Amino acid sequence: MKITSLHTEVVKLPLAKPIPSGRMTIQSIDCILVFLETDEGAIGEGLVFTLNGHRLPALQAMLQSLEPLVIGANPDESTAFWLRAYADLGFLGHGGATMVALAGLDMAMWDLKGKSAGCNVSSLLGRCQTSLPIYRSGGLRLSSSIDELQEEAAGFLKQGFKAMKMSLGKVNPVEDRARVAAVREAIGFETTLMTDCNQQFTAPQAIRLGRMLEEFQLAWIEEPVPYHDHDASAKVAQALDTPIASGENEYMRRGILDMMRAGAADILMPDLQRMGGPTELIKVVHCAEMNGIPVSLHLFSEMSLSLAATMPNVKFLEYMPWFAPLYTQALTPNANGQAAVPTAAGWGYAFDLDAVARFKV
């Protein structure tokens, strides 16, 4: 089996409610959908994205620049392709658009591997979990009032989620404490609650806030300081009983290994596109396992689920509803607040081509 063509589609997914964050207000999720076709007629699918369409043409050009390397490749030899592309991209560096572009092709390659074998990607790698806990992300924002936070949190419970994440980052930490207390009141202590600081604090500020929040039994405090300041993150992790989670903004094994050496996080959160695709992500998660570090995979739920099913140290999967409109199947929690690992060939989730046409740019 050989890959004979690379095709991409650009889609824009407007958010019903813009999301204000520490760095920008997110208006839309803009994706490049990747389709690799083989001489046997099979099609593999992948997806990478930017926010608000920023630099999307540059990312698409980077992805298309890898076409000569992917045409003629055998999906069953995906690591050989990945190594060739990684070497070819070396002059421009192994971070940013180069690795995101590689990720899109690698995702589609793994989808083809599963389809060629007639099984889910999780079966290729050897499942050890048939379902995984998922947490609802993308809500409980800083812009919401306390009443709105409680109403939204209660709504997530009704949808079947038994874990959810909220944003922190008020100037006065007393406000953050009051907001966490309100959500905890709404969902009780039986529901898992995570928080995300979006890199807005210094280490002393994060430590002060973290101590104020200890009583609420948070599953983690995410990115309390700038992600690249591993020393500061390590100071926060050492000072608090609540686990510190980070890693979604790191690229490749180099970034994650630096975090582990510094003790920068109790929970690692590698991102499928910043890791350059499944080939590298798998290695990174197993490296974390060897060091006794739990993992929560970042975004890309429809693909990450099959990968996480093969990784015993993956304790949670993030569910962000951004990409859901593009898929034929919906990823929903079961009665236990978990997502069942799909059994269909490839990723087990396929793009809805009618939806792709509606959102196409």
Secondary structure, DSSP 4 states (H G I P E B T S, - for coil): --EEEEEEEEEEEEEEEEEE-SS-EEEEEEEEEEEEEETTS-EEEEEEEEETTTTHHHHHHHHHTTHHHHTT--GGGHHHHHHHHHHHTGGG-SSTHHHHHHHHHHHHHHHHHHHHHTSBHHHHH--S-SEEEEEE-S-S-TTS-HHHHHHHHHHHHHTT-SEEEEE---SSHHHHHHHHHHHHHHH-TTSEEEEE-TT---HHHHHHHHHHHGGG--SEEE--S-TT-HHHHHHHHHH-SSPEEE-TT--HHHHHHHHHHHT--SEE--BTTTTTSHHHHHHHHHHHHHTT--EEEBS-HHHHHHHHTT-TTEEEEEE-GGGGGGBSS-----TTSEEEPP-SSBTS--B-HHHHHHHB-
